[in-house]
Amino acid sequence: MAEDGKAWMTPQEIAGGLGNRFGKEVFEDLIYDRKTRREILDFVIEQVGCNEYSAEDYLREIVKPKE
């Protein structure tokens, strides 16, 4: 699961770390099932250096409808 030494990050911090381009790619990969959830998680973890729990939180947040 979560690796030691990886940072806890909020979904907003992860979004900032990914930037607009990668953030949009992650969102589209997730909603259109272009990649498996595991592949997307690994990509987010690798790009921003967060732990798995933080990456999961980010993926849950980006698919929530905005209020």
C-alpha positions, 0 to 999 in steps of 0.5 A: 500500500502506501510507501514509507517516505512518501508525502501526505498531500491534499487533492489541491496540492496534487492538482497543483503538482500535476498541472493543467495538462496532466490533471486533465489527462488523469481525469479523462483516463479515469472517466473514459476508462482509458487506463486501469485505476492502478495505472492512474494511481501509479502515474499520480504517485510517480508524478507528484511523490505522494502516497497511495492514500493521498492519490486515492483521495485525489481521484475521488475528488476529481470525479465529484460534481462541483457544487 
